[in-house]
Amino acid sequence: MLKLLALTAALLVPSVALAQSPPPPQPIQVMVVGTFHFDNPGQDLNNVAVDPVTTPAKQAELAAVAEGLRRFHPTAIALEREATDTTTLLDQMYPAFTTAALASDPDERIQIAYRLANLEKIDRVYAIDEQPGEGERDYFPFGPVGAWIETHHREADVEALNATVAASSADLAARQRTETLGALLADTNRRDHPVHGGQSLYYGLLGFGDAVSQHGAELNAGWYERNAKIFAKLMMVAKPGDRIVIVYGAGHAYWLRHFIENTPGFQLVDPAPYLAGT
């Protein structure tokens, strides 16, 4: 009888221990909204001339985009700006935002990120961008790549490599006159987008260099490093159970999605259902 009681007690111990173990933390859901630059700052290899987004018609389209994204019920917003406060990483510009800025400032950070944060009464707006400090190496060292191309007379090769990107930029410039901004953003964020769905341009640049001067490889390494540091900053501010919307230049979307999908505790959320019909 004593042996039976001892065996019964031994079998119960694991069950009690399991019942008392804490539940796993809730996943951090992250939606990446890759966007083209609304104010065309001319900082990319290929730039798109976008019609003013501050007109009443375009403002209505952007209001629809914000209402669509609200259905995700975000708890925090992250955007492409460097934070002056590296402890909190809170965006230093957002506290001064008023809706009056929507009618005058075309910056997509204001038009999408700030608009959404204001509608949802979110005060956790983070600036997670990464740029090289003084004395640090360039994260996008295209200068040496360009010089190598010119020295080795490879201009035709780089033009062919860039053809898909150039065609996509021209297509976007034409379509933005007839399609809504919501439809264009939905298309930009397709996983099979000819440009933003992969890294064909960057990987193609790996071939521009030699065994000694691997300029294309160094450019890819710098681009990866910048995006890795951007995501690392997001990890610093994300909390279990968060639903975060990242508003960033579409060129970053591939790597941001990669890190979200491959980092334990994070879940990638497709923006397409939230942009549908906008």
Secondary structure as UniProt FT lines:
FT   HELIX           2..20
FT   STRAND          28..35
FT   TURN            38..39
FT   HELIX           56..70
FT   TURN            71..72
FT   STRAND          76..79
FT   TURN            86..88
FT   HELIX           94..96
FT   HELIX           99..103
FT   HELIX           109..114
FT   HELIX           115..119
FT   TURN            120..121
FT   STRAND          125..128
FT   TURN            134..135
FT   HELIX           142..151
FT   TURN            152..153
FT   HELIX           155..175
FT   TURN            176..178
FT   HELIX           181..188
FT   TURN            191..192
FT   TURN            194..197
FT   HELIX           200..204
FT   HELIX           205..207
FT   HELIX           215..237
FT   TURN            240..241
FT   STRAND          243..249
FT   HELIX           250..252
FT   HELIX           253..262
FT   TURN            264..265
FT   STRAND          266..269
FT   HELIX           272..275
FT   TURN            276..277
//
